[in-house]
């Protein structure tokens, strides 16, 4: 199956404040993005799923991608 590039926007609780985030990730389907976000933020920031609010997930093209790692992985 071909992977797609998704742009994810949302907020997460860092201490007492909500921080906005925008990420680009590759996945086969949109449903996989939720698990990737929860896993990455939980590991990196030591927060639970309840502290993460995913507001928007949008499929984007390689040309729209800003993340150099996503571009490098897609061109390889």
PDB file of N, CA, C, O and CB in Angstrom:
ATOM      1  N   UNK A   1       0.838  -1.190   0.000  1.00  0.00           N
ATOM      2  CA  UNK A   1       0.000   0.000   0.000  1.00  0.00           C
ATOM      3  C   UNK A   1       0.882   1.252   0.000  1.00  0.00           C
ATOM      4  O   UNK A   1       1.966   1.274   0.582  1.00  0.00           O
ATOM      5  CB  UNK A   1      -0.953  -0.001   1.223  1.00  0.00           C
ATOM      6  N   UNK A   2       0.394   2.262  -0.652  1.00  0.00           N
ATOM      7  CA  UNK A   2       1.126   3.514  -0.779  1.00  0.00           C
ATOM      8  C   UNK A   2       0.849   4.404   0.435  1.00  0.00           C
ATOM      9  O   UNK A   2      -0.294   4.565   0.862  1.00  0.00           O
ATOM     10  CB  UNK A   2       0.739   4.241  -2.088  1.00  0.00           C
ATOM     11  N   UNK A   3       1.924   4.976   0.977  1.00  0.00           N
ATOM     12  CA  UNK A   3       1.741   5.890   2.099  1.00  0.00           C
ATOM     13  C   UNK A   3       1.376   7.278   1.584  1.00  0.00           C
ATOM     14  O   UNK A   3       1.736   7.666   0.472  1.00  0.00           O
ATOM     15  CB  UNK A   3       3.016   5.952   2.968  1.00  0.00           C
ATOM     16  N   UNK A   4       0.660   8.005   2.415  1.00  0.00           N
ATOM     17  CA  UNK A   4       0.222   9.362   2.105  1.00  0.00           C
ATOM     18  C   UNK A   4       0.855  10.297   3.122  1.00  0.00           C
ATOM     19  O   UNK A   4       1.308   9.867   4.182  1.00  0.00           O
ATOM     20  CB  UNK A   4      -1.341   9.481   2.119  1.00  0.00           C
ATOM     21  N   UNK A   5       0.881  11.568   2.791  1.00  0.00           N
ATOM     22  CA  UNK A   5       1.413  12.583   3.698  1.00  0.00           C
ATOM     23  C   UNK A   5       0.224  13.341   4.289  1.00  0.00           C
ATOM     24  O   UNK A   5      -0.674  13.777   3.569  1.00  0.00           O
ATOM     25  CB  UNK A   5       2.409  13.560   2.956  1.00  0.00           C
ATOM     26  N   UNK A   6       0.238  13.487   5.606  1.00  0.00           N
ATOM     27  CA  UNK A   6      -0.830  14.190   6.309  1.00  0.00           C
ATOM     28  C   UNK A   6      -0.260  15.351   7.107  1.00  0.00           C
ATOM     29  O   UNK A   6       0.821  15.253   7.689  1.00  0.00           O
ATOM     30  CB  UNK A   6      -1.596  13.232   7.233  1.00  0.00           C
ATOM     31  N   UNK A   7      -0.999  16.447   7.126  1.00  0.00           N
ATOM     32  CA  UNK A   7      -0.674  17.604   7.960  1.00  0.00           C
ATOM     33  C   UNK A   7      -1.655  17.597   9.123  1.00  0.00           C
ATOM     34  O   UNK A   7      -2.869  17.577   8.921  1.00  0.00           O
ATOM     35  CB  UNK A   7      -0.747  18.961   7.145  1.00  0.00           C
ATOM     36  N   UNK A   8      -1.122  17.614  10.346  1.00  0.00           N
ATOM     37  CA  UNK A   8      -1.944  17.527  11.547  1.00  0.00           C
ATOM     38  C   UNK A   8      -1.789  18.808  12.346  1.00  0.00           C
ATOM     39  O   UNK A   8      -0.672  19.278  12.558  1.00  0.00           O
ATOM     40  CB  UNK A   8      -1.557  16.294  12.403  1.00  0.00           C
ATOM     41  N   UNK A   9      -2.898  19.373  12.788  1.00  0.00           N
ATOM     42  CA  UNK A   9      -2.877  20.556  13.631  1.00  0.00           C
ATOM     43  C   UNK A   9      -3.669  20.271  14.897  1.00  0.00           C
ATOM     44  O   UNK A   9      -4.686  19.578  14.870  1.00  0.00           O
ATOM     45  CB  UNK A   9      -3.450  21.787  12.883  1.00  0.00           C
ATOM     46  N   UNK A  10      -3.186  20.817  16.003  1.00  0.00           N
ATOM     47  CA  UNK A  10      -3.877  20.616  17.257  1.00  0.00           C
ATOM     48  C   UNK A  10      -3.205  21.345  18.392  1.00  0.00           C
ATOM     49  O   UNK A  10      -2.416  22.267  18.186  1.00  0.00           O
ATOM     50  CB  UNK A  10      -3.969  19.159  17.570  1.00  0.00           C
ATOM     51  N   UNK A  11      -3.533  20.911  19.605  1.00  0.00           N
ATOM     52  CA  UNK A  11      -2.997  21.503  20.823  1.00  0.00           C
ATOM     53  C   UNK A  11      -2.640  20.382  21.796  1.00  0.00           C
ATOM     54  O   UNK A  11      -3.219  19.297  21.753  1.00  0.00           O
ATOM     55  CB  UNK A  11      -4.017  22.495  21.463  1.00  0.00           C
ATOM     56  N   UNK A  12      -1.688  20.661  22.661  1.00  0.00           N
ATOM     57  CA  UNK A  12      -1.397  19.736  23.744  1.00  0.00           C
ATOM     58  C   UNK A  12      -1.095  20.522  25.001  1.00  0.00           C
ATOM     59  O   UNK A  12      -0.641  21.664  24.939  1.00  0.00           O
ATOM     60  CB  UNK A  12      -0.221  18.808  23.384  1.00  0.00           C
ATOM     61  N   UNK A  13      -1.349  19.904  26.139  1.00  0.00           N
ATOM     62  CA  UNK A  13      -1.161  20.548  27.432  1.00  0.00           C
ATOM     63  C   UNK A  13       0.285  20.397  27.868  1.00  0.00           C
ATOM     64  O   UNK A  13       0.782  19.289  28.070  1.00  0.00           O
ATOM     65  CB  UNK A  13      -2.114  19.952  28.489  1.00  0.00           C
ATOM     66  N   UNK A  14       0.955  21.545  28.009  1.00  0.00           N
ATOM     67  CA  UNK A  14       2.336  21.565  28.484  1.00  0.00           C
ATOM     68  C   UNK A  14       2.336  22.355  29.785  1.00  0.00           C
ATOM     69  O   UNK A  14       2.307  23.586  29.776  1.00  0.00           O
ATOM     70  CB  UNK A  14       3.325  22.196  27.414  1.00  0.00           C
ATOM     71  N   UNK A  15       2.369  21.636  30.901  1.00  0.00           N
ATOM     72  CA  UNK A  15       2.231  22.290  32.196  1.00  0.00           C
ATOM     73  C   UNK A  15       0.799  22.775  32.357  1.00  0.00           C
ATOM     74  O   UNK A  15      -0.144  21.984  32.353  1.00  0.00           O
ATOM     75  CB  UNK A  15       3.231  23.467  32.339  1.00  0.00           C
ATOM     76  N   UNK A  16       0.651  24.094  32.498  1.00  0.00           N
ATOM     77  CA  UNK A  16      -0.677  24.697  32.650  1.00  0.00           C
ATOM     78  C   UNK A  16      -1.187  25.318  31.358  1.00  0.00           C
ATOM     79  O   UNK A  16      -2.315  25.809  31.316  1.00  0.00           O
ATOM     80  CB  UNK A  16      -0.645  25.749  33.736  1.00  0.00           C
ATOM     81  N   UNK A  17      -0.367  25.305  30.291  1.00  0.00           N
ATOM     82  CA  UNK A  17      -0.731  25.997  29.056  1.00  0.00           C
ATOM     83  C   UNK A  17      -0.955  25.034  27.904  1.00  0.00           C
ATOM     84  O   UNK A  17      -0.313  23.988  27.807  1.00  0.00           O
ATOM     85  CB  UNK A  17       0.341  26.993  28.683  1.00  0.00           C
ATOM     86  N   UNK A  18      -1.892  25.416  27.026  1.00  0.00           N
ATOM     87  CA  UNK A  18      -2.094  24.670  25.789  1.00  0.00           C
ATOM     88  C   UNK A  18      -1.132  25.206  24.733  1.00  0.00           C
ATOM     89  O   UNK A  18      -1.079  26.411  24.487  1.00  0.00           O
ATOM     90  CB  UNK A  18      -3.574  24.775  25.303  1.00  0.00           C
ATOM     91  N   UNK A  19      -0.386  24.321  24.121  1.00  0.00           N
ATOM     92  CA  UNK A  19       0.556  24.692  23.060  1.00  0.00           C
ATOM     93  C   UNK A  19       0.006  24.193  21.731  1.00  0.00           C
ATOM     94  O   UNK A  19      -0.453  23.055  21.634  1.00  0.00           O
ATOM     95  CB  UNK A  19       1.984  24.105  23.330  1.00  0.00           C
ATOM     96  N   UNK A  20       0.052  25.027  20.726  1.00  0.00           N
ATOM     97  CA  UNK A  20      -0.366  24.634  19.381  1.00  0.00           C
ATOM     98  C   UNK A  20       0.743  23.836  18.710  1.00  0.00           C
ATOM     99  O   UNK A  20       1.926  24.055  18.971  1.00  0.00           O
ATOM    100  CB  UNK A  20      -0.731  25.876  18.531  1.00  0.00           C
ATOM    101  N   UNK A  21       0.352  22.915  17.849  1.00  0.00           N
ATOM    102  CA  UNK A  21       1.345  22.182  17.065  1.00  0.00           C
ATOM    103  C   UNK A  21       0.825  21.952  15.655  1.00  0.00           C
ATOM    104  O   UNK A  21      -0.380  21.876  15.413  1.00  0.00           O
ATOM    105  CB  UNK A  21       1.692  20.837  17.738  1.00  0.00           C
ATOM    106  N   UNK A  22       1.772  21.843  14.739  1.00  0.00           N
ATOM    107  CA  UNK A  22       1.511  21.427  13.364  1.00  0.00           C
ATOM    108  C   UNK A  22       2.581  20.409  13.027  1.00  0.00           C
ATOM    109  O   UNK A  22       3.772  20.684  13.172  1.00  0.00           O
ATOM    110  CB  UNK A  22       1.518  22.650  12.350  1.00  0.00           C
ATOM    111  N   UNK A  23       2.165  19.236  12.580  1.00  0.00           N
ATOM    112  CA  UNK A  23       3.100  18.163  12.234  1.00  0.00           C
ATOM    113  C   UNK A  23       2.738  17.606  10.880  1.00  0.00           C
ATOM    114  O   UNK A  23       1.591  17.677  10.440  1.00  0.00           O
ATOM    115  CB  UNK A  23       3.093  17.044  13.301  1.00  0.00           C
ATOM    116  N   UNK A  24       3.740  17.051  10.231  1.00  0.00           N
ATOM    117  CA  UNK A  24       3.519  16.314   8.997  1.00  0.00           C
ATOM    118  C   UNK A  24       4.015  14.901   9.220  1.00  0.00           C
ATOM    119  O   UNK A  24       5.143  14.689   9.665  1.00  0.00           O
ATOM    120  CB  UNK A  24       4.236  16.988   7.782  1.00  0.00           C
ATOM    121  N   UNK A  25       3.172  13.941   8.909  1.00  0.00           N
ATOM    122  CA  UNK A  25       3.508  12.539   9.087  1.00  0.00           C
ATOM    123  C   UNK A  25       3.074  11.741   7.876  1.00  0.00           C
ATOM    124  O   UNK A  25       2.179  12.147   7.135  1.00  0.00           O
ATOM    125  CB  UNK A  25       2.861  11.982  10.354  1.00  0.00           C
ATOM    126  N   UNK A  26       3.718  10.597   7.684  1.00  0.00           N
ATOM    127  CA  UNK A  26       3.328   9.674   6.618  1.00  0.00           C
ATOM    128  C   UNK A  26       2.571   8.510   7.231  1.00  0.00           C
ATOM    129  O   UNK A  26       2.937   8.007   8.293  1.00  0.00           O
ATOM    130  CB  UNK A  26       4.568   9.170   5.824  1.00  0.00           C
ATOM    131  N   UNK A  27       1.514   8.086   6.554  1.00  0.00           N
ATOM    132  CA  UNK A  27       0.726   6.938   7.002  1.00  0.00           C
ATOM    133  C   UNK A  27      -0.049   6.397   5.812  1.00  0.00           C
ATOM    134  O   UNK A  27      -0.215   7.077   4.800  1.00  0.00           O
ATOM    135  CB  UNK A  27      -0.240   7.328   8.170  1.00  0.00           C
ATOM    136  N   UNK A  28      -0.517   5.169   5.949  1.00  0.00           N
ATOM    137  CA  UNK A  28      -1.315   4.556   4.896  1.00  0.00           C
ATOM    138  C   UNK A  28      -2.728   5.130   4.895  1.00  0.00           C
ATOM    139  O   UNK A  28      -3.304   5.372   3.834  1.00  0.00           O
ATOM    140  CB  UNK A  28      -1.356   3.030   5.070  1.00  0.00           C
ATOM    141  N   UNK A  29      -3.283   5.345   6.088  1.00  0.00           N
ATOM    142  CA  UNK A  29      -4.638   5.900   6.172  1.00  0.00           C
ATOM    143  C   UNK A  29      -4.713   6.885   7.335  1.00  0.00           C
ATOM    144  O   UNK A  29      -3.899   6.851   8.257  1.00  0.00           O
ATOM    145  CB  UNK A  29      -5.694   4.768   6.344  1.00  0.00           C
ATOM    146  N   UNK A  30      -5.696   7.747   7.268  1.00  0.00           N
ATOM    147  CA  UNK A  30      -5.848   8.823   8.249  1.00  0.00           C
ATOM    148  C   UNK A  30      -5.980   8.294   9.675  1.00  0.00           C
ATOM    149  O   UNK A  30      -5.469   8.914  10.607  1.00  0.00           O
ATOM    150  CB  UNK A  30      -7.059   9.670   7.905  1.00  0.00           C
ATOM    151  N   UNK A  31      -6.650   7.169   9.860  1.00  0.00           N
ATOM    152  CA  UNK A  31      -6.850   6.613  11.200  1.00  0.00           C
ATOM    153  C   UNK A  31      -5.514   6.290  11.885  1.00  0.00           C
ATOM    154  O   UNK A  31      -5.423   6.351  13.111  1.00  0.00           O
ATOM    155  CB  UNK A  31      -7.716   5.350  11.121  1.00  0.00           C
ATOM    156  N   UNK A  32      -4.496   5.953  11.120  1.00  0.00           N
ATOM    157  CA  UNK A  32      -3.185   5.631  11.687  1.00  0.00           C
ATOM    158  C   UNK A  32      -2.512   6.857  12.309  1.00  0.00           C
ATOM    159  O   UNK A  32      -1.660   6.722  13.187  1.00  0.00           O
ATOM    160  CB  UNK A  32      -2.283   5.038  10.611  1.00  0.00           C
ATOM    161  N   UNK A  33      -2.890   8.039  11.857  1.00  0.00           N
ATOM    162  CA  UNK A  33      -2.273   9.274  12.332  1.00  0.00           C
ATOM    163  C   UNK A  33      -2.529   9.481  13.822  1.00  0.00           C
ATOM    164  O   UNK A  33      -1.640   9.927  14.547  1.00  0.00           O
ATOM    165  CB  UNK A  33      -2.800  10.470  11.537  1.00  0.00           C
ATOM    166  N   UNK A  34      -3.733   9.162  14.281  1.00  0.00           N
ATOM    167  CA  UNK A  34      -4.058   9.360  15.696  1.00  0.00           C
ATOM    168  C   UNK A  34      -3.078   8.600  16.586  1.00  0.00           C
ATOM    169  O   UNK A  34      -2.536   9.162  17.538  1.00  0.00           O
ATOM    170  CB  UNK A  34      -5.502   8.906  15.987  1.00  0.00           C
ATOM    171  N   UNK A  35      -2.855   7.345  16.282  1.00  0.00           N
ATOM    172  CA  UNK A  35      -1.948   6.540  17.095  1.00  0.00           C
ATOM    173  C   UNK A  35      -0.520   7.082  17.040  1.00  0.00           C
ATOM    174  O   UNK A  35       0.181   7.105  18.052  1.00  0.00           O
ATOM    175  CB  UNK A  35      -1.975   5.083  16.630  1.00  0.00           C
ATOM    176  N   UNK A  36      -0.099   7.512  15.866  1.00  0.00           N
ATOM    177  CA  UNK A  36       1.258   8.064  15.721  1.00  0.00           C
ATOM    178  C   UNK A  36       1.425   9.331  16.559  1.00  0.00           C
ATOM    179  O   UNK A  36       2.439   9.500  17.236  1.00  0.00           O
ATOM    180  CB  UNK A  36       1.564   8.369  14.238  1.00  0.00           C
ATOM    181  N   UNK A  37       0.438  10.216  16.514  1.00  0.00           N
ATOM    182  CA  UNK A  37       0.517  11.464  17.289  1.00  0.00           C
ATOM    183  C   UNK A  37       0.528  11.169  18.780  1.00  0.00           C
ATOM    184  O   UNK A  37       1.377  11.683  19.510  1.00  0.00           O
ATOM    185  CB  UNK A  37      -0.661  12.397  16.946  1.00  0.00           C
ATOM    186  N   UNK A  38      -0.417  10.338  19.242  1.00  0.00           N
ATOM    187  CA  UNK A  38      -0.479  10.008  20.667  1.00  0.00           C
ATOM    188  C   UNK A  38       0.830   9.372  21.135  1.00  0.00           C
ATOM    189  O   UNK A  38       1.330   9.703  22.210  1.00  0.00           O
ATOM    190  CB  UNK A  38      -1.659   9.061  20.948  1.00  0.00           C
ATOM    191  N   UNK A  39       1.372   8.483  20.353  1.00  0.00           N
ATOM    192  CA  UNK A  39       2.601   7.799  20.713  1.00  0.00           C
ATOM    193  C   UNK A  39       3.788   8.765  20.760  1.00  0.00           C
ATOM    194  O   UNK A  39       4.571   8.758  21.710  1.00  0.00           O
ATOM    195  CB  UNK A  39       2.879   6.674  19.727  1.00  0.00           C
ATOM    196  N   UNK A  40       3.905   9.586  19.729  1.00  0.00           N
ATOM    197  CA  UNK A  40       5.038  10.515  19.657  1.00  0.00           C
ATOM    198  C   UNK A  40       5.007  11.550  20.780  1.00  0.00           C
ATOM    199  O   UNK A  40       6.017  11.785  21.443  1.00  0.00           O
ATOM    200  CB  UNK A  40       5.049  11.223  18.308  1.00  0.00           C
ATOM    201  N   UNK A  41       3.847  12.165  20.989  1.00  0.00           N
ATOM    202  CA  UNK A  41       3.749  13.189  22.026  1.00  0.00           C
ATOM    203  C   UNK A  41       3.862  12.572  23.423  1.00  0.00           C
ATOM    204  O   UNK A  41       4.469  13.168  24.313  1.00  0.00           O
ATOM    205  CB  UNK A  41       2.425  13.954  21.892  1.00  0.00           C
ATOM    206  N   UNK A  42       3.291  11.399  23.617  1.00  0.00           N
ATOM    207  CA  UNK A  42       3.409  10.728  24.911  1.00  0.00           C
ATOM    208  C   UNK A  42       4.853  10.401  25.235  1.00  0.00           C
ATOM    209  O   UNK A  42       5.290  10.569  26.373  1.00  0.00           O
ATOM    210  CB  UNK A  42       2.577   9.459  24.929  1.00  0.00           C
ATOM    211  N   UNK A  43       5.591   9.938  24.248  1.00  0.00           N
ATOM    212  CA  UNK A  43       6.993   9.585  24.441  1.00  0.00           C
ATOM    213  C   UNK A  43       7.863  10.826  24.643  1.00  0.00           C
ATOM    214  O   UNK A  43       8.691  10.872  25.552  1.00  0.00           O
ATOM    215  CB  UNK A  43       7.500   8.780  23.249  1.00  0.00           C
ATOM    216  N   UNK A  44       7.670  11.811  23.801  1.00  0.00           N
ATOM    217  CA  UNK A  44       8.527  12.996  23.820  1.00  0.00           C
ATOM    218  C   UNK A  44       8.216  13.935  24.985  1.00  0.00           C
ATOM    219  O   UNK A  44       9.129  14.466  25.618  1.00  0.00           O
ATOM    220  CB  UNK A  44       8.388  13.745  22.518  1.00  0.00           C
ATOM    221  N   UNK A  45       6.919  14.142  25.268  1.00  0.00           N
ATOM    222  CA  UNK A  45       6.504  15.124  26.269  1.00  0.00           C
ATOM    223  C   UNK A  45       5.949  14.498  27.543  1.00  0.00           C
ATOM    224  O   UNK A  45       5.595  15.213  28.480  1.00  0.00           O
ATOM    225  CB  UNK A  45       5.474  16.036  25.681  1.00  0.00           C
ATOM    226  N   UNK A  46       5.871  13.179  27.586  1.00  0.00           N
ATOM    227  CA  UNK A  46       5.372  12.452  28.770  1.00  0.00           C
ATOM    228  C   UNK A  46       3.974  12.930  29.172  1.00  0.00           C
ATOM    229  O   UNK A  46       3.712  13.239  30.335  1.00  0.00           O
ATOM    230  CB  UNK A  46       6.346  12.628  29.957  1.00  0.00           C
ATOM    231  N   UNK A  47       3.087  12.982  28.177  1.00  0.00           N
ATOM    232  CA  UNK A  47       1.712  13.385  28.436  1.00  0.00           C
ATOM    233  C   UNK A  47       0.768  12.269  27.980  1.00  0.00           C
ATOM    234  O   UNK A  47       1.127  11.425  27.159  1.00  0.00           O
ATOM    235  CB  UNK A  47       1.380  14.724  27.714  1.00  0.00           C
ATOM    236  N   UNK A  48      -0.439  12.288  28.532  1.00  0.00           N
ATOM    237  CA  UNK A  48      -1.416  11.257  28.186  1.00  0.00           C
ATOM    238  C   UNK A  48      -2.241  11.685  26.977  1.00  0.00           C
ATOM    239  O   UNK A  48      -2.207  12.845  26.565  1.00  0.00           O
ATOM    240  CB  UNK A  48      -2.340  10.961  29.383  1.00  0.00           C
ATOM    241  N   UNK A  49      -2.974  10.740  26.421  1.00  0.00           N
ATOM    242  CA  UNK A  49      -3.814  11.004  25.253  1.00  0.00           C
ATOM    243  C   UNK A  49      -4.847  12.087  25.534  1.00  0.00           C
ATOM    244  O   UNK A  49      -5.193  12.855  24.636  1.00  0.00           O
ATOM    245  CB  UNK A  49      -4.513   9.729  24.809  1.00  0.00           C
ATOM    246  N   UNK A  50      -5.339  12.161  26.756  1.00  0.00           N
ATOM    247  CA  UNK A  50      -6.346  13.155  27.120  1.00  0.00           C
ATOM    248  C   UNK A  50      -5.803  14.574  27.056  1.00  0.00           C
ATOM    249  O   UNK A  50      -6.576  15.528  26.974  1.00  0.00           O
ATOM    250  CB  UNK A  50      -6.875  12.875  28.508  1.00  0.00           C
ATOM    251  N   UNK A  51      -4.483  14.725  27.092  1.00  0.00           N
ATOM    252  CA  UNK A  51      -3.860  16.048  27.065  1.00  0.00           C
ATOM    253  C   UNK A  51      -3.535  16.508  25.642  1.00  0.00           C
ATOM    254  O   UNK A  51      -2.924  17.560  25.457  1.00  0.00           O
ATOM    255  CB  UNK A  51      -2.593  16.039  27.902  1.00  0.00           C
ATOM    256  N   UNK A  52      -3.937  15.729  24.643  1.00  0.00           N
ATOM    257  CA  UNK A  52      -3.669  16.054  23.244  1.00  0.00           C
ATOM    258  C   UNK A  52      -4.996  16.249  22.529  1.00  0.00           C
ATOM    259  O   UNK A  52      -5.873  15.389  22.599  1.00  0.00           O
ATOM    260  CB  UNK A  52      -2.824  14.940  22.555  1.00  0.00           C
ATOM    261  N   UNK A  53      -5.146  17.365  21.850  1.00  0.00           N
ATOM    262  CA  UNK A  53      -6.356  17.660  21.078  1.00  0.00           C
ATOM    263  C   UNK A  53      -5.971  17.763  19.603  1.00  0.00           C
ATOM    264  O   UNK A  53      -5.302  18.716  19.205  1.00  0.00           O
ATOM    265  CB  UNK A  53      -7.043  18.985  21.576  1.00  0.00           C
ATOM    266  N   UNK A  54      -6.381  16.804  18.799  1.00  0.00           N
ATOM    267  CA  UNK A  54      -6.138  16.863  17.366  1.00  0.00           C
ATOM    268  C   UNK A  54      -7.322  17.592  16.753  1.00  0.00           C
ATOM    269  O   UNK A  54      -8.461  17.132  16.844  1.00  0.00           O
ATOM    270  CB  UNK A  54      -5.947  15.427  16.740  1.00  0.00           C
ATOM    271  N   UNK A  55      -7.049  18.734  16.125  1.00  0.00           N
ATOM    272  CA  UNK A  55      -8.118  19.567  15.586  1.00  0.00           C
ATOM    273  C   UNK A  55      -8.369  19.326  14.103  1.00  0.00           C
ATOM    274  O   UNK A  55      -9.510  19.403  13.647  1.00  0.00           O
ATOM    275  CB  UNK A  55      -7.794  21.014  15.810  1.00  0.00           C
ATOM    276  N   UNK A  56      -7.312  19.035  13.348  1.00  0.00           N
ATOM    277  CA  UNK A  56      -7.480  18.866  11.906  1.00  0.00           C
ATOM    278  C   UNK A  56      -6.412  17.930  11.357  1.00  0.00           C
ATOM    279  O   UNK A  56      -5.239  18.017  11.721  1.00  0.00           O
ATOM    280  CB  UNK A  56      -7.421  20.229  11.188  1.00  0.00           C
ATOM    281  N   UNK A  57      -6.838  17.039  10.480  1.00  0.00           N
ATOM    282  CA  UNK A  57      -5.929  16.167   9.739  1.00  0.00           C
ATOM    283  C   UNK A  57      -6.284  16.335   8.273  1.00  0.00           C
ATOM    284  O   UNK A  57      -7.434  16.158   7.869  1.00  0.00           O
ATOM    285  CB  UNK A  57      -6.037  14.652  10.202  1.00  0.00           C
ATOM    286  N   UNK A  58      -5.271  16.681   7.483  1.00  0.00           N
ATOM    287  CA  UNK A  58      -5.510  16.943   6.068  1.00  0.00           C
ATOM    288  C   UNK A  58      -4.440  16.240   5.245  1.00  0.00           C
ATOM    289  O   UNK A  58      -3.252  16.329   5.553  1.00  0.00           O
ATOM    290  CB  UNK A  58      -5.518  18.468   5.774  1.00  0.00           C
ATOM    291  N   UNK A  59      -4.861  15.548   4.210  1.00  0.00           N
ATOM    292  CA  UNK A  59      -3.908  14.916   3.308  1.00  0.00           C
ATOM    293  C   UNK A  59      -3.319  15.999   2.406  1.00  0.00           C
ATOM    294  O   UNK A  59      -4.046  16.815   1.841  1.00  0.00           O
ATOM    295  CB  UNK A  59      -4.587  13.780   2.465  1.00  0.00           C
ATOM    296  N   UNK A  60      -1.985  15.994   2.281  1.00  0.00           N
ATOM    297  CA  UNK A  60      -1.312  16.990   1.450  1.00  0.00           C
ATOM    298  C   UNK A  60      -0.418  16.287   0.436  1.00  0.00           C
ATOM    299  O   UNK A  60      -0.095  15.108   0.583  1.00  0.00           O
ATOM    300  CB  UNK A  60      -0.483  17.972   2.320  1.00  0.00           C
ATOM    301  N   UNK A  61      -0.033  17.015  -0.571  1.00  0.00           N
ATOM    302  CA  UNK A  61       0.860  16.465  -1.590  1.00  0.00           C
ATOM    303  C   UNK A  61       2.315  16.657  -1.148  1.00  0.00           C
ATOM    304  O   UNK A  61       2.597  17.427  -0.230  1.00  0.00           O
ATOM    305  CB  UNK A  61       0.608  17.143  -2.973  1.00  0.00           C
ATOM    306  N   UNK A  62       3.215  15.960  -1.800  1.00  0.00           N
ATOM    307  CA  UNK A  62       4.643  16.101  -1.513  1.00  0.00           C
ATOM    308  C   UNK A  62       5.083  17.540  -1.725  1.00  0.00           C
ATOM    309  O   UNK A  62       5.918  18.045  -0.975  1.00  0.00           O
ATOM    310  CB  UNK A  62       5.475  15.153  -2.397  1.00  0.00           C
ATOM    311  N   UNK A  63       4.539  18.203  -2.728  1.00  0.00           N
ATOM    312  CA  UNK A  63       4.898  19.593  -3.019  1.00  0.00           C
ATOM    313  C   UNK A  63       4.459  20.544  -1.903  1.00  0.00           C
ATOM    314  O   UNK A  63       5.103  21.569  -1.677  1.00  0.00           O
ATOM    315  CB  UNK A  63       4.273  20.027  -4.341  1.00  0.00           C
ATOM    316  N   UNK A  64       3.379  20.214  -1.213  1.00  0.00           N
ATOM    317  CA  UNK A  64       2.880  21.051  -0.115  1.00  0.00           C
ATOM    318  C   UNK A  64       3.644  20.807   1.185  1.00  0.00           C
ATOM    319  O   UNK A  64       3.609  21.649   2.082  1.00  0.00           O
ATOM    320  CB  UNK A  64       1.393  20.791   0.107  1.00  0.00           C
ATOM    321  N   UNK A  65       4.320  19.691   1.302  1.00  0.00           N
ATOM    322  CA  UNK A  65       5.018  19.334   2.542  1.00  0.00           C
ATOM    323  C   UNK A  65       6.149  20.320   2.827  1.00  0.00           C
ATOM    324  O   UNK A  65       6.874  20.732   1.921  1.00  0.00           O
ATOM    325  CB  UNK A  65       5.575  17.898   2.456  1.00  0.00           C
ATOM    326  N   UNK A  66       6.285  20.689   4.094  1.00  0.00           N
ATOM    327  CA  UNK A  66       7.328  21.607   4.541  1.00  0.00           C
ATOM    328  C   UNK A  66       8.460  20.884   5.269  1.00  0.00           C
ATOM    329  O   UNK A  66       9.597  21.355   5.269  1.00  0.00           O
ATOM    330  CB  UNK A  66       6.730  22.666   5.446  1.00  0.00           C
ATOM    331  N   UNK A  67       8.161  19.761   5.880  1.00  0.00           N
ATOM    332  CA  UNK A  67       9.120  19.014   6.692  1.00  0.00           C
ATOM    333  C   UNK A  67      10.191  18.373   5.801  1.00  0.00           C
ATOM    334  O   UNK A  67       9.864  17.550   4.946  1.00  0.00           O
ATOM    335  CB  UNK A  67       8.394  17.931   7.527  1.00  0.00           C
ATOM    336  N   UNK A  68      11.460  18.738   5.989  1.00  0.00           N
ATOM    337  CA  UNK A  68      12.523  18.172   5.143  1.00  0.00           C
ATOM    338  C   UNK A  68      12.675  16.654   5.289  1.00  0.00           C
ATOM    339  O   UNK A  68      13.083  15.985   4.339  1.00  0.00           O
ATOM    340  CB  UNK A  68      13.842  18.837   5.473  1.00  0.00           C
ATOM    341  N   UNK A  69      12.355  16.105   6.455  1.00  0.00           N
ATOM    342  CA  UNK A  69      12.452  14.656   6.646  1.00  0.00           C
ATOM    343  C   UNK A  69      11.375  13.939   5.835  1.00  0.00           C
ATOM    344  O   UNK A  69      11.639  12.888   5.252  1.00  0.00           O
ATOM    345  CB  UNK A  69      12.325  14.294   8.144  1.00  0.00           C
ATOM    346  N   UNK A  70      10.193  14.483   5.793  1.00  0.00           N
ATOM    347  CA  UNK A  70       9.112  13.893   5.004  1.00  0.00           C
ATOM    348  C   UNK A  70       9.491  13.921   3.524  1.00  0.00           C
ATOM    349  O   UNK A  70       9.290  12.938   2.810  1.00  0.00           O
ATOM    350  CB  UNK A  70       7.773  14.650   5.244  1.00  0.00           C
ATOM    351  N   UNK A  71      10.037  15.047   3.066  1.00  0.00           N
ATOM    352  CA  UNK A  71      10.440  15.171   1.667  1.00  0.00           C
ATOM    353  C   UNK A  71      11.551  14.172   1.329  1.00  0.00           C
ATOM    354  O   UNK A  71      11.525  13.538   0.274  1.00  0.00           O
ATOM    355  CB  UNK A  71      10.908  16.607   1.370  1.00  0.00           C
ATOM    356  N   UNK A  72      12.518  14.039   2.227  1.00  0.00           N
ATOM    357  CA  UNK A  72      13.637  13.123   1.993  1.00  0.00           C
ATOM    358  C   UNK A  72      13.155  11.665   1.960  1.00  0.00           C
ATOM    359  O   UNK A  72      13.599  10.884   1.118  1.00  0.00           O
ATOM    360  CB  UNK A  72      14.716  13.305   3.086  1.00  0.00           C
ATOM    361  N   UNK A  73      12.255  11.305   2.868  1.00  0.00           N
ATOM    362  CA  UNK A  73      11.742   9.937   2.907  1.00  0.00           C
ATOM    363  C   UNK A  73      10.885   9.636   1.682  1.00  0.00           C
ATOM    364  O   UNK A  73      10.828   8.493   1.227  1.00  0.00           O
ATOM    365  CB  UNK A  73      10.929   9.709   4.185  1.00  0.00           C
ATOM    366  N   UNK A  74      10.223  10.651   1.150  1.00  0.00           N
ATOM    367  CA  UNK A  74       9.344  10.450  -0.006  1.00  0.00           C
ATOM    368  C   UNK A  74      10.122  10.366  -1.314  1.00  0.00           C
ATOM    369  O   UNK A  74       9.691   9.705  -2.260  1.00  0.00           O
ATOM    370  CB  UNK A  74       8.327  11.575  -0.089  1.00  0.00           C
ATOM    371  N   UNK A  75      11.253  11.028  -1.363  1.00  0.00           N
ATOM    372  CA  UNK A  75      12.056  11.011  -2.590  1.00  0.00           C
ATOM    373  C   UNK A  75      12.935   9.778  -2.686  1.00  0.00           C
ATOM    374  O   UNK A  75      13.386   9.418  -3.773  1.00  0.00           O
ATOM    375  CB  UNK A  75      12.918  12.251  -2.666  1.00  0.00           C
ATOM    376  N   UNK A  76      13.181   9.130  -1.562  1.00  0.00           N
ATOM    377  CA  UNK A  76      14.067   7.968  -1.538  1.00  0.00           C
ATOM    378  C   UNK A  76      13.371   6.779  -2.025  1.00  0.00           C
ATOM    379  O   UNK A  76      13.959   5.699  -2.078  1.00  0.00           O
ATOM    380  CB  UNK A  76      14.601   7.708  -0.178  1.00  0.00           C
TER     381      UNK A  76
END
